[in-house]
Amino acid sequence: MITCRDLISFLDRYLDDELSKAERDVFSDHLRDCRCCLNYLEKYRTTIRLEKRCCPCSDTIPDEVPESLVNAILKAREAGK
Ligand SMILES: [Zn+2]
């Protein structure tokens, strides 16, 4: 049996689907018995969903930001001073 702390350290890999079958079983066993971690997991998932909703294009940002955009941001910053 793993502790709650162990479970939290597995959480990212669990959500990324990177756990082995055995690890996943241990994880699910704990979640079944531990409401606390279940709540935490749900909150964690919601947080991730909300972050994605706030920034739907985060996966498609080009490597190079156009210079005109950089200049526009810099100008906006100057104006805000
Ligand atoms: Zn727990």
PDB file of the backbone (N, CA, C, O) and the ligand in Angstrom, with CONECT records:
HET     ZN  A 101       1
ATOM      1  N   MET A   1       0.844  -1.210   0.000  1.00  0.00           N
ATOM      2  CA  MET A   1       0.000   0.000   0.000  1.00  0.00           C
ATOM      3  C   MET A   1       0.869   1.244   0.000  1.00  0.00           C
ATOM      4  O   MET A   1       1.833   1.337   0.760  1.00  0.00           O
ATOM      5  N   ILE A   2       0.529   2.192  -0.845  1.00  0.00           N
ATOM      6  CA  ILE A   2       1.307   3.428  -0.887  1.00  0.00           C
ATOM      7  C   ILE A   2       0.661   4.482   0.005  1.00  0.00           C
ATOM      8  O   ILE A   2      -0.520   4.388   0.338  1.00  0.00           O
ATOM      9  N   THR A   3       1.425   5.458   0.376  1.00  0.00           N
ATOM     10  CA  THR A   3       0.899   6.554   1.188  1.00  0.00           C
ATOM     11  C   THR A   3       0.339   7.642   0.264  1.00  0.00           C
ATOM     12  O   THR A   3       0.557   7.629  -0.947  1.00  0.00           O
ATOM     13  N   CYS A   4      -0.377   8.567   0.864  1.00  0.00           N
ATOM     14  CA  CYS A   4      -0.944   9.673   0.093  1.00  0.00           C
ATOM     15  C   CYS A   4       0.167  10.466  -0.580  1.00  0.00           C
ATOM     16  O   CYS A   4       0.026  10.922  -1.715  1.00  0.00           O
ATOM     17  N   ARG A   5       1.266  10.620   0.135  1.00  0.00           N
ATOM     18  CA  ARG A   5       2.382  11.382  -0.417  1.00  0.00           C
ATOM     19  C   ARG A   5       2.944  10.677  -1.668  1.00  0.00           C
ATOM     20  O   ARG A   5       3.277  11.318  -2.664  1.00  0.00           O
ATOM     21  N   ASP A   6       3.039   9.343  -1.584  1.00  0.00           N
ATOM     22  CA  ASP A   6       3.502   8.577  -2.754  1.00  0.00           C
ATOM     23  C   ASP A   6       2.575   8.823  -3.930  1.00  0.00           C
ATOM     24  O   ASP A   6       3.013   9.041  -5.059  1.00  0.00           O
ATOM     25  N   LEU A   7       1.306   8.781  -3.640  1.00  0.00           N
ATOM     26  CA  LEU A   7       0.326   8.936  -4.702  1.00  0.00           C
ATOM     27  C   LEU A   7       0.472  10.291  -5.398  1.00  0.00           C
ATOM     28  O   LEU A   7       0.435  10.388  -6.625  1.00  0.00           O
ATOM     29  N   ILE A   8       0.638  11.320  -4.590  1.00  0.00           N
ATOM     30  CA  ILE A   8       0.768  12.661  -5.175  1.00  0.00           C
ATOM     31  C   ILE A   8       1.996  12.726  -6.086  1.00  0.00           C
ATOM     32  O   ILE A   8       1.976  13.385  -7.125  1.00  0.00           O
ATOM     33  N   SER A   9       3.059  12.039  -5.683  1.00  0.00           N
ATOM     34  CA  SER A   9       4.263  12.091  -6.514  1.00  0.00           C
ATOM     35  C   SER A   9       4.085  11.311  -7.820  1.00  0.00           C
ATOM     36  O   SER A   9       4.829  11.517  -8.779  1.00  0.00           O
ATOM     37  N   PHE A  10       3.096  10.417  -7.848  1.00  0.00           N
ATOM     38  CA  PHE A  10       2.796   9.663  -9.069  1.00  0.00           C
ATOM     39  C   PHE A  10       1.844  10.415  -9.997  1.00  0.00           C
ATOM     40  O   PHE A  10       1.661  10.049 -11.158  1.00  0.00           O
ATOM     41  N   LEU A  11       1.251  11.459  -9.462  1.00  0.00           N
ATOM     42  CA  LEU A  11       0.072  12.033 -10.100  1.00  0.00           C
ATOM     43  C   LEU A  11       0.307  12.492 -11.538  1.00  0.00           C
ATOM     44  O   LEU A  11      -0.497  12.218 -12.429  1.00  0.00           O
ATOM     45  N   ASP A  12       1.412  13.188 -11.746  1.00  0.00           N
ATOM     46  CA  ASP A  12       1.683  13.685 -13.096  1.00  0.00           C
ATOM     47  C   ASP A  12       1.814  12.541 -14.089  1.00  0.00           C
ATOM     48  O   ASP A  12       1.290  12.593 -15.202  1.00  0.00           O
ATOM     49  N   ARG A  13       2.528  11.506 -13.657  1.00  0.00           N
ATOM     50  CA  ARG A  13       2.736  10.379 -14.564  1.00  0.00           C
ATOM     51  C   ARG A  13       1.442   9.616 -14.794  1.00  0.00           C
ATOM     52  O   ARG A  13       1.199   9.091 -15.880  1.00  0.00           O
ATOM     53  N   TYR A  14       0.608   9.561 -13.746  1.00  0.00           N
ATOM     54  CA  TYR A  14      -0.689   8.908 -13.894  1.00  0.00           C
ATOM     55  C   TYR A  14      -1.533   9.627 -14.941  1.00  0.00           C
ATOM     56  O   TYR A  14      -2.125   8.998 -15.818  1.00  0.00           O
ATOM     57  N   LEU A  15      -1.580  10.953 -14.839  1.00  0.00           N
ATOM     58  CA  LEU A  15      -2.400  11.735 -15.757  1.00  0.00           C
ATOM     59  C   LEU A  15      -1.813  11.726 -17.173  1.00  0.00           C
ATOM     60  O   LEU A  15      -2.542  11.876 -18.153  1.00  0.00           O
ATOM     61  N   ASP A  16      -0.510  11.551 -17.271  1.00  0.00           N
ATOM     62  CA  ASP A  16       0.118  11.465 -18.594  1.00  0.00           C
ATOM     63  C   ASP A  16       0.101  10.036 -19.125  1.00  0.00           C
ATOM     64  O   ASP A  16       0.604   9.750 -20.212  1.00  0.00           O
ATOM     65  N   ASP A  17      -0.493   9.145 -18.327  1.00  0.00           N
ATOM     66  CA  ASP A  17      -0.611   7.759 -18.770  1.00  0.00           C
ATOM     67  C   ASP A  17       0.745   7.070 -18.905  1.00  0.00           C
ATOM     68  O   ASP A  17       0.965   6.269 -19.813  1.00  0.00           O
ATOM     69  N   GLU A  18       1.644   7.397 -17.986  1.00  0.00           N
ATOM     70  CA  GLU A  18       2.998   6.851 -18.093  1.00  0.00           C
ATOM     71  C   GLU A  18       3.275   5.752 -17.072  1.00  0.00           C
ATOM     72  O   GLU A  18       4.389   5.233 -17.006  1.00  0.00           O
ATOM     73  N   LEU A  19       2.276   5.397 -16.282  1.00  0.00           N
ATOM     74  CA  LEU A  19       2.491   4.375 -15.263  1.00  0.00           C
ATOM     75  C   LEU A  19       2.410   2.981 -15.873  1.00  0.00           C
ATOM     76  O   LEU A  19       1.685   2.745 -16.840  1.00  0.00           O
ATOM     77  N   SER A  20       3.171   2.070 -15.286  1.00  0.00           N
ATOM     78  CA  SER A  20       3.066   0.677 -15.702  1.00  0.00           C
ATOM     79  C   SER A  20       1.746   0.114 -15.171  1.00  0.00           C
ATOM     80  O   SER A  20       1.088   0.728 -14.330  1.00  0.00           O
ATOM     81  N   LYS A  21       1.378  -1.045 -15.667  1.00  0.00           N
ATOM     82  CA  LYS A  21       0.132  -1.682 -15.217  1.00  0.00           C
ATOM     83  C   LYS A  21       0.128  -1.872 -13.702  1.00  0.00           C
ATOM     84  O   LYS A  21      -0.870  -1.588 -13.040  1.00  0.00           O
ATOM     85  N   ALA A  22       1.239  -2.352 -13.159  1.00  0.00           N
ATOM     86  CA  ALA A  22       1.335  -2.597 -11.718  1.00  0.00           C
ATOM     87  C   ALA A  22       1.195  -1.303 -10.929  1.00  0.00           C
ATOM     88  O   ALA A  22       0.484  -1.244  -9.925  1.00  0.00           O
ATOM     89  N   GLU A  23       1.882  -0.269 -11.398  1.00  0.00           N
ATOM     90  CA  GLU A  23       1.811   1.027 -10.710  1.00  0.00           C
ATOM     91  C   GLU A  23       0.393   1.579 -10.750  1.00  0.00           C
ATOM     92  O   GLU A  23      -0.114   2.126  -9.771  1.00  0.00           O
ATOM     93  N   ARG A  24      -0.221   1.422 -11.897  1.00  0.00           N
ATOM     94  CA  ARG A  24      -1.587   1.902 -12.078  1.00  0.00           C
ATOM     95  C   ARG A  24      -2.556   1.196 -11.126  1.00  0.00           C
ATOM     96  O   ARG A  24      -3.465   1.814 -10.572  1.00  0.00           O
ATOM     97  N   ASP A  25      -2.344  -0.107 -10.949  1.00  0.00           N
ATOM     98  CA  ASP A  25      -3.188  -0.881 -10.020  1.00  0.00           C
ATOM     99  C   ASP A  25      -3.053  -0.363  -8.601  1.00  0.00           C
ATOM    100  O   ASP A  25      -4.042  -0.168  -7.894  1.00  0.00           O
ATOM    101  N   VAL A  26      -1.792  -0.142  -8.191  1.00  0.00           N
ATOM    102  CA  VAL A  26      -1.545   0.371  -6.845  1.00  0.00           C
ATOM    103  C   VAL A  26      -2.220   1.726  -6.679  1.00  0.00           C
ATOM    104  O   VAL A  26      -2.838   2.016  -5.655  1.00  0.00           O
ATOM    105  N   PHE A  27      -2.087   2.529  -7.696  1.00  0.00           N
ATOM    106  CA  PHE A  27      -2.678   3.870  -7.702  1.00  0.00           C
ATOM    107  C   PHE A  27      -4.199   3.800  -7.549  1.00  0.00           C
ATOM    108  O   PHE A  27      -4.785   4.492  -6.716  1.00  0.00           O
ATOM    109  N   SER A  28      -4.820   2.960  -8.358  1.00  0.00           N
ATOM    110  CA  SER A  28      -6.285   2.846  -8.294  1.00  0.00           C
ATOM    111  C   SER A  28      -6.748   2.280  -6.958  1.00  0.00           C
ATOM    112  O   SER A  28      -7.773   2.699  -6.419  1.00  0.00           O
ATOM    113  N   ASP A  29      -5.974   1.310  -6.419  1.00  0.00           N
ATOM    114  CA  ASP A  29      -6.326   0.753  -5.108  1.00  0.00           C
ATOM    115  C   ASP A  29      -6.379   1.848  -4.059  1.00  0.00           C
ATOM    116  O   ASP A  29      -7.309   1.926  -3.256  1.00  0.00           O
ATOM    117  N   HIS A  30      -5.359   2.690  -4.090  1.00  0.00           N
ATOM    118  CA  HIS A  30      -5.308   3.754  -3.092  1.00  0.00           C
ATOM    119  C   HIS A  30      -6.484   4.721  -3.276  1.00  0.00           C
ATOM    120  O   HIS A  30      -7.110   5.147  -2.306  1.00  0.00           O
ATOM    121  N   LEU A  31      -6.763   5.051  -4.516  1.00  0.00           N
ATOM    122  CA  LEU A  31      -7.845   6.003  -4.775  1.00  0.00           C
ATOM    123  C   LEU A  31      -9.189   5.448  -4.318  1.00  0.00           C
ATOM    124  O   LEU A  31     -10.068   6.195  -3.887  1.00  0.00           O
ATOM    125  N   ARG A  32      -9.335   4.139  -4.416  1.00  0.00           N
ATOM    126  CA  ARG A  32     -10.601   3.541  -4.021  1.00  0.00           C
ATOM    127  C   ARG A  32     -10.808   3.655  -2.519  1.00  0.00           C
ATOM    128  O   ARG A  32     -11.934   3.801  -2.044  1.00  0.00           O
ATOM    129  N   ASP A  33      -9.682   3.584  -1.763  1.00  0.00           N
ATOM    130  CA  ASP A  33      -9.789   3.593  -0.303  1.00  0.00           C
ATOM    131  C   ASP A  33      -9.636   4.980   0.295  1.00  0.00           C
ATOM    132  O   ASP A  33      -9.959   5.188   1.465  1.00  0.00           O
ATOM    133  N   CYS A  34      -9.157   5.914  -0.478  1.00  0.00           N
ATOM    134  CA  CYS A  34      -8.785   7.198   0.098  1.00  0.00           C
ATOM    135  C   CYS A  34      -9.534   8.333  -0.587  1.00  0.00           C
ATOM    136  O   CYS A  34      -9.160   8.771  -1.675  1.00  0.00           O
ATOM    137  N   ARG A  35     -10.568   8.793   0.045  1.00  0.00           N
ATOM    138  CA  ARG A  35     -11.400   9.855  -0.510  1.00  0.00           C
ATOM    139  C   ARG A  35     -10.619  11.159  -0.653  1.00  0.00           C
ATOM    140  O   ARG A  35     -10.834  11.958  -1.565  1.00  0.00           O
ATOM    141  N   CYS A  36      -9.722  11.326   0.276  1.00  0.00           N
ATOM    142  CA  CYS A  36      -8.897  12.527   0.292  1.00  0.00           C
ATOM    143  C   CYS A  36      -8.111  12.675  -1.018  1.00  0.00           C
ATOM    144  O   CYS A  36      -8.100  13.740  -1.636  1.00  0.00           O
ATOM    145  N   CYS A  37      -7.464  11.598  -1.416  1.00  0.00           N
ATOM    146  CA  CYS A  37      -6.666  11.637  -2.647  1.00  0.00           C
ATOM    147  C   CYS A  37      -7.564  11.710  -3.874  1.00  0.00           C
ATOM    148  O   CYS A  37      -7.206  12.328  -4.877  1.00  0.00           O
ATOM    149  N   LEU A  38      -8.724  11.080  -3.791  1.00  0.00           N
ATOM    150  CA  LEU A  38      -9.663  11.130  -4.904  1.00  0.00           C
ATOM    151  C   LEU A  38     -10.094  12.575  -5.158  1.00  0.00           C
ATOM    152  O   LEU A  38     -10.123  13.042  -6.296  1.00  0.00           O
ATOM    153  N   ASN A  39     -10.426  13.265  -4.074  1.00  0.00           N
ATOM    154  CA  ASN A  39     -10.791  14.684  -4.197  1.00  0.00           C
ATOM    155  C   ASN A  39      -9.652  15.491  -4.790  1.00  0.00           C
ATOM    156  O   ASN A  39      -9.841  16.343  -5.658  1.00  0.00           O
ATOM    157  N   TYR A  40      -8.457  15.188  -4.285  1.00  0.00           N
ATOM    158  CA  TYR A  40      -7.282  15.912  -4.758  1.00  0.00           C
ATOM    159  C   TYR A  40      -7.097  15.702  -6.255  1.00  0.00           C
ATOM    160  O   TYR A  40      -6.836  16.646  -7.001  1.00  0.00           O
ATOM    161  N   LEU A  41      -7.235  14.460  -6.677  1.00  0.00           N
ATOM    162  CA  LEU A  41      -7.071  14.122  -8.091  1.00  0.00           C
ATOM    163  C   LEU A  41      -8.096  14.864  -8.945  1.00  0.00           C
ATOM    164  O   LEU A  41      -7.776  15.391 -10.011  1.00  0.00           O
ATOM    165  N   GLU A  42      -9.337  14.893  -8.453  1.00  0.00           N
ATOM    166  CA  GLU A  42     -10.381  15.582  -9.220  1.00  0.00           C
ATOM    167  C   GLU A  42     -10.088  17.066  -9.343  1.00  0.00           C
ATOM    168  O   GLU A  42     -10.257  17.663 -10.407  1.00  0.00           O
ATOM    169  N   LYS A  43      -9.647  17.652  -8.238  1.00  0.00           N
ATOM    170  CA  LYS A  43      -9.302  19.073  -8.267  1.00  0.00           C
ATOM    171  C   LYS A  43      -8.153  19.329  -9.219  1.00  0.00           C
ATOM    172  O   LYS A  43      -8.148  20.299  -9.977  1.00  0.00           O
ATOM    173  N   TYR A  44      -7.188  18.441  -9.160  1.00  0.00           N
ATOM    174  CA  TYR A  44      -5.999  18.554 -10.005  1.00  0.00           C
ATOM    175  C   TYR A  44      -6.397  18.513 -11.478  1.00  0.00           C
ATOM    176  O   TYR A  44      -5.940  19.317 -12.290  1.00  0.00           O
ATOM    177  N   ARG A  45      -7.262  17.552 -11.796  1.00  0.00           N
ATOM    178  CA  ARG A  45      -7.732  17.422 -13.181  1.00  0.00           C
ATOM    179  C   ARG A  45      -8.479  18.663 -13.630  1.00  0.00           C
ATOM    180  O   ARG A  45      -8.275  19.151 -14.742  1.00  0.00           O
ATOM    181  N   THR A  46      -9.353  19.179 -12.755  1.00  0.00           N
ATOM    182  CA  THR A  46     -10.111  20.386 -13.082  1.00  0.00           C
ATOM    183  C   THR A  46      -9.166  21.547 -13.336  1.00  0.00           C
ATOM    184  O   THR A  46      -9.352  22.321 -14.275  1.00  0.00           O
ATOM    185  N   THR A  47      -8.151  21.659 -12.491  1.00  0.00           N
ATOM    186  CA  THR A  47      -7.190  22.743 -12.645  1.00  0.00           C
ATOM    187  C   THR A  47      -6.516  22.655 -14.007  1.00  0.00           C
ATOM    188  O   THR A  47      -6.379  23.662 -14.702  1.00  0.00           O
ATOM    189  N   ILE A  48      -6.099  21.464 -14.385  1.00  0.00           N
ATOM    190  CA  ILE A  48      -5.447  21.286 -15.678  1.00  0.00           C
ATOM    191  C   ILE A  48      -6.393  21.659 -16.811  1.00  0.00           C
ATOM    192  O   ILE A  48      -5.993  22.312 -17.775  1.00  0.00           O
ATOM    193  N   ARG A  49      -7.674  21.232 -16.686  1.00  0.00           N
ATOM    194  CA  ARG A  49      -8.654  21.558 -17.717  1.00  0.00           C
ATOM    195  C   ARG A  49      -8.831  23.058 -17.850  1.00  0.00           C
ATOM    196  O   ARG A  49      -8.883  23.598 -18.955  1.00  0.00           O
ATOM    197  N   LEU A  50      -8.922  23.733 -16.692  1.00  0.00           N
ATOM    198  CA  LEU A  50      -9.118  25.173 -16.710  1.00  0.00           C
ATOM    199  C   LEU A  50      -7.927  25.876 -17.342  1.00  0.00           C
ATOM    200  O   LEU A  50      -8.092  26.834 -18.097  1.00  0.00           O
ATOM    201  N   GLU A  51      -6.744  25.406 -17.036  1.00  0.00           N
ATOM    202  CA  GLU A  51      -5.553  26.013 -17.613  1.00  0.00           C
ATOM    203  C   GLU A  51      -5.570  25.884 -19.125  1.00  0.00           C
ATOM    204  O   GLU A  51      -5.208  26.815 -19.845  1.00  0.00           O
ATOM    205  N   LYS A  52      -5.993  24.724 -19.597  1.00  0.00           N
ATOM    206  CA  LYS A  52      -6.037  24.524 -21.043  1.00  0.00           C
ATOM    207  C   LYS A  52      -7.086  25.420 -21.678  1.00  0.00           C
ATOM    208  O   LYS A  52      -6.907  25.921 -22.788  1.00  0.00           O
ATOM    209  N   ARG A  53      -8.209  25.618 -20.939  1.00  0.00           N
ATOM    210  CA  ARG A  53      -9.266  26.445 -21.494  1.00  0.00           C
ATOM    211  C   ARG A  53      -8.813  27.900 -21.585  1.00  0.00           C
ATOM    212  O   ARG A  53      -9.157  28.607 -22.533  1.00  0.00           O
ATOM    213  N   CYS A  54      -8.038  28.343 -20.593  1.00  0.00           N
ATOM    214  CA  CYS A  54      -7.550  29.713 -20.604  1.00  0.00           C
ATOM    215  C   CYS A  54      -6.578  29.930 -21.752  1.00  0.00           C
ATOM    216  O   CYS A  54      -6.480  31.032 -22.291  1.00  0.00           O
ATOM    217  N   CYS A  55      -5.888  28.916 -22.108  1.00  0.00           N
ATOM    218  CA  CYS A  55      -4.840  29.070 -23.109  1.00  0.00           C
ATOM    219  C   CYS A  55      -4.954  27.956 -24.153  1.00  0.00           C
ATOM    220  O   CYS A  55      -4.112  27.059 -24.197  1.00  0.00           O
ATOM    221  N   PRO A  56      -5.986  28.011 -24.985  1.00  0.00           N
ATOM    222  CA  PRO A  56      -6.255  26.894 -25.896  1.00  0.00           C
ATOM    223  C   PRO A  56      -5.196  26.717 -26.969  1.00  0.00           C
ATOM    224  O   PRO A  56      -5.105  25.654 -27.583  1.00  0.00           O
ATOM    225  N   CYS A  57      -4.398  27.747 -27.201  1.00  0.00           N
ATOM    226  CA  CYS A  57      -3.422  27.639 -28.280  1.00  0.00           C
ATOM    227  C   CYS A  57      -2.016  27.410 -27.762  1.00  0.00           C
ATOM    228  O   CYS A  57      -1.044  27.561 -28.502  1.00  0.00           O
ATOM    229  N   SER A  58      -1.903  27.039 -26.467  1.00  0.00           N
ATOM    230  CA  SER A  58      -0.570  26.924 -25.877  1.00  0.00           C
ATOM    231  C   SER A  58       0.284  25.875 -26.581  1.00  0.00           C
ATOM    232  O   SER A  58       1.512  25.937 -26.520  1.00  0.00           O
ATOM    233  N   ASP A  59      -0.350  24.916 -27.244  1.00  0.00           N
ATOM    234  CA  ASP A  59       0.413  23.874 -27.930  1.00  0.00           C
ATOM    235  C   ASP A  59       0.868  24.310 -29.319  1.00  0.00           C
ATOM    236  O   ASP A  59       1.709  23.666 -29.947  1.00  0.00           O
ATOM    237  N   THR A  60       0.300  25.409 -29.780  1.00  0.00           N
ATOM    238  CA  THR A  60       0.562  25.780 -31.162  1.00  0.00           C
ATOM    239  C   THR A  60       1.306  27.105 -31.282  1.00  0.00           C
ATOM    240  O   THR A  60       1.356  27.705 -32.356  1.00  0.00           O
ATOM    241  N   ILE A  61       1.886  27.556 -30.164  1.00  0.00           N
ATOM    242  CA  ILE A  61       2.669  28.790 -30.230  1.00  0.00           C
ATOM    243  C   ILE A  61       3.921  28.523 -31.079  1.00  0.00           C
ATOM    244  O   ILE A  61       4.666  27.582 -30.809  1.00  0.00           O
ATOM    245  N   PRO A  62       4.143  29.333 -32.080  1.00  0.00           N
ATOM    246  CA  PRO A  62       5.318  29.105 -32.932  1.00  0.00           C
ATOM    247  C   PRO A  62       6.600  29.320 -32.155  1.00  0.00           C
ATOM    248  O   PRO A  62       6.631  30.085 -31.191  1.00  0.00           O
ATOM    249  N   ASP A  63       7.660  28.644 -32.577  1.00  0.00           N
ATOM    250  CA  ASP A  63       8.934  28.763 -31.880  1.00  0.00           C
ATOM    251  C   ASP A  63       9.445  30.196 -31.917  1.00  0.00           C
ATOM    252  O   ASP A  63       9.993  30.709 -30.941  1.00  0.00           O
ATOM    253  N   GLU A  64       9.253  30.818 -33.054  1.00  0.00           N
ATOM    254  CA  GLU A  64       9.723  32.188 -33.193  1.00  0.00           C
ATOM    255  C   GLU A  64       8.550  33.153 -33.125  1.00  0.00           C
ATOM    256  O   GLU A  64       7.605  33.062 -33.909  1.00  0.00           O
ATOM    257  N   VAL A  65       8.626  34.078 -32.176  1.00  0.00           N
ATOM    258  CA  VAL A  65       7.592  35.101 -32.086  1.00  0.00           C
ATOM    259  C   VAL A  65       7.925  36.178 -33.112  1.00  0.00           C
ATOM    260  O   VAL A  65       9.062  36.647 -33.172  1.00  0.00           O
ATOM    261  N   PRO A  66       6.943  36.573 -33.917  1.00  0.00           N
ATOM    262  CA  PRO A  66       7.212  37.593 -34.928  1.00  0.00           C
ATOM    263  C   PRO A  66       7.715  38.877 -34.284  1.00  0.00           C
ATOM    264  O   PRO A  66       7.263  39.263 -33.206  1.00  0.00           O
ATOM    265  N   GLU A  67       8.650  39.529 -34.953  1.00  0.00           N
ATOM    266  CA  GLU A  67       9.254  40.709 -34.357  1.00  0.00           C
ATOM    267  C   GLU A  67       8.230  41.826 -34.168  1.00  0.00           C
ATOM    268  O   GLU A  67       8.303  42.597 -33.211  1.00  0.00           O
ATOM    269  N   SER A  68       7.268  41.901 -35.103  1.00  0.00           N
ATOM    270  CA  SER A  68       6.257  42.949 -34.979  1.00  0.00           C
ATOM    271  C   SER A  68       5.464  42.792 -33.687  1.00  0.00           C
ATOM    272  O   SER A  68       5.080  43.779 -33.060  1.00  0.00           O
ATOM    273  N   LEU A  69       5.219  41.515 -33.288  1.00  0.00           N
ATOM    274  CA  LEU A  69       4.482  41.255 -32.048  1.00  0.00           C
ATOM    275  C   LEU A  69       5.315  41.679 -30.844  1.00  0.00           C
ATOM    276  O   LEU A  69       4.810  42.313 -29.917  1.00  0.00           O
ATOM    277  N   VAL A  70       6.599  41.321 -30.871  1.00  0.00           N
ATOM    278  CA  VAL A  70       7.489  41.716 -29.782  1.00  0.00           C
ATOM    279  C   VAL A  70       7.506  43.229 -29.635  1.00  0.00           C
ATOM    280  O   VAL A  70       7.409  43.756 -28.526  1.00  0.00           O
ATOM    281  N   ASN A  71       7.630  43.929 -30.767  1.00  0.00           N
ATOM    282  CA  ASN A  71       7.654  45.399 -30.731  1.00  0.00           C
ATOM    283  C   ASN A  71       6.356  45.957 -30.174  1.00  0.00           C
ATOM    284  O   ASN A  71       6.362  46.910 -29.395  1.00  0.00           O
ATOM    285  N   ALA A  72       5.235  45.353 -30.583  1.00  0.00           N
ATOM    286  CA  ALA A  72       3.936  45.810 -30.106  1.00  0.00           C
ATOM    287  C   ALA A  72       3.832  45.642 -28.595  1.00  0.00           C
ATOM    288  O   ALA A  72       3.309  46.512 -27.898  1.00  0.00           O
ATOM    289  N   ILE A  73       4.347  44.491 -28.087  1.00  0.00           N
ATOM    290  CA  ILE A  73       4.306  44.250 -26.639  1.00  0.00           C
ATOM    291  C   ILE A  73       5.183  45.263 -25.918  1.00  0.00           C
ATOM    292  O   ILE A  73       4.793  45.830 -24.897  1.00  0.00           O
ATOM    293  N   LEU A  74       6.368  45.480 -26.463  1.00  0.00           N
ATOM    294  CA  LEU A  74       7.281  46.438 -25.840  1.00  0.00           C
ATOM    295  C   LEU A  74       6.675  47.844 -25.815  1.00  0.00           C
ATOM    296  O   LEU A  74       6.791  48.567 -24.825  1.00  0.00           O
ATOM    297  N   LYS A  75       6.035  48.211 -26.911  1.00  0.00           N
ATOM    298  CA  LYS A  75       5.417  49.525 -27.006  1.00  0.00           C
ATOM    299  C   LYS A  75       4.296  49.662 -25.973  1.00  0.00           C
ATOM    300  O   LYS A  75       4.157  50.693 -25.316  1.00  0.00           O
ATOM    301  N   ALA A  76       3.490  48.577 -25.844  1.00  0.00           N
ATOM    302  CA  ALA A  76       2.392  48.580 -24.888  1.00  0.00           C
ATOM    303  C   ALA A  76       2.941  48.744 -23.469  1.00  0.00           C
ATOM    304  O   ALA A  76       2.358  49.446 -22.643  1.00  0.00           O
ATOM    305  N   ARG A  77       4.074  48.084 -23.202  1.00  0.00           N
ATOM    306  CA  ARG A  77       4.697  48.205 -21.887  1.00  0.00           C
ATOM    307  C   ARG A  77       5.164  49.629 -21.625  1.00  0.00           C
ATOM    308  O   ARG A  77       4.970  50.183 -20.543  1.00  0.00           O
ATOM    309  N   GLU A  78       5.776  50.196 -22.634  1.00  0.00           N
ATOM    310  CA  GLU A  78       6.235  51.592 -22.517  1.00  0.00           C
ATOM    311  C   GLU A  78       5.059  52.502 -22.207  1.00  0.00           C
ATOM    312  O   GLU A  78       5.140  53.369 -21.336  1.00  0.00           O
ATOM    313  N   ALA A  79       3.956  52.293 -22.935  1.00  0.00           N
ATOM    314  CA  ALA A  79       2.783  53.132 -22.773  1.00  0.00           C
ATOM    315  C   ALA A  79       2.185  52.987 -21.385  1.00  0.00           C
ATOM    316  O   ALA A  79       1.589  53.926 -20.857  1.00  0.00           O
ATOM    317  N   GLY A  80       2.347  51.797 -20.789  1.00  0.00           N
ATOM    318  CA  GLY A  80       1.755  51.527 -19.485  1.00  0.00           C
ATOM    319  C   GLY A  80       2.523  52.147 -18.340  1.00  0.00           C
ATOM    320  O   GLY A  80       2.031  52.174 -17.211  1.00  0.00           O
ATOM    321  N   LYS A  81       3.706  52.640 -18.601  1.00  0.00           N
ATOM    322  CA  LYS A  81       4.532  53.181 -17.523  1.00  0.00           C
ATOM    323  C   LYS A  81       4.021  54.512 -17.006  1.00  0.00           C
ATOM    324  O   LYS A  81       4.616  55.090 -16.096  1.00  0.00           O
TER     325      LYS A  81
HETATM  326 ZN    ZN A 101      -4.548   9.023   0.025  1.00  0.00          ZN2+
END
